[in-house]
Amino acid sequence: MAKDLEVYNHLNYQEPPSEKEDGFVEFLFQHTEMDAPEIDESKAWDKLSQKVHNPNKGFMWMKIAAAVTILAILSISVYLYNPTPTQLRVASATQKMSVTFPDGSIGILNANSAFTYPEKFGDQRNVSFEGEAYFDIQKSNKPFIIDVNGVDVTVLGTAFNLISTENEVKLYVDRGLVAFEKEGKQTQVPAGNEAIFDRTTASVSIKEMPSENIMSWRNGVFNFDKTPLSQALDELSEYYNVDFELSNEKLQNCRLTVTFDKDPLSKVLQTISTALGVKTSRKNDTVKISGQGC
């Protein structure tokens, strides 16, 4: 090629200046040592079409790997942003305790009672419970379900008192409608009624005239109307967190008619002493009542 350029330069100086530019292009085509390859247009088009419609395997694997990576990232993100809610447990000792659940509902624990619930509710509002508590549930289309050792108490928006013992679950509905449910069998309890679920027989009995003092542990108001002393002392014992001892079994049937409204224990004992003609003495958490009986 270099020798050809020397020939061209020699010839070029012998030609008129007007033909200099066009002569160089023509010279290249006439003296080049490399022949241009012949192009089959049909084959070239088929090859291009094949690449468009059938991408190579390496590229396909790259696409699959990218898709798998994206799915993995999304899965991790969902887990991080939607982890399993942490379970909280709140237990009372000798004092009552108020708890606000994630939806704004209120639970008031009596002494020696406990709630277990998630820090955030999902499609259902699930709470586990033991002991005694008063519930004031916010209205919602999501059911509020209380697990009482295998017995479900289901509500949407209501207020009620709930007591769980080894042998029974006792429910008093303050307002609204509450349902007892065990193994798919449901019993609805309307406001103003008390229901008792017997664990041994899996049966529910409803009382239309519940105990007048069923809510006394929470509000401190006791109304006794010719109430046997033994029954009255059981109710007072829970609220004041003391044990009562009777020196004479005949005292159990003495009838007590009196009202207490958040009175201190000292006043309660003085009133009982005056009303029944008995003596009372307290040592630590034990109150002894002595007398001849009624």
Secondary structure, DSSP 8 states (H G I E B T S, - for coil): -HHHHHHHHHHHTTS-GGGHHHHHHHHHHHH-SS------HHHHHHHHHHHHHS--HHHHHHHHHHHHHHHHHHHHHHHHHS----EEEEE-SSS-EEEE-TTS-EEEE-TT-EEEEESS--SSEEEEEESEEEEE----SS-EEEEETTEEEEESS-EEEEEE-SSEEEEEEEESEEEEEETTEEEEEETT-EEEEETTTTEEEEESS--TTTTHHHH-EEEEEEEEHHHHHHHHHHHHT-EEEESSGGGGG-EEEEEEES--HHHHHHHHHHHHT-EEEEETTEEEEE----
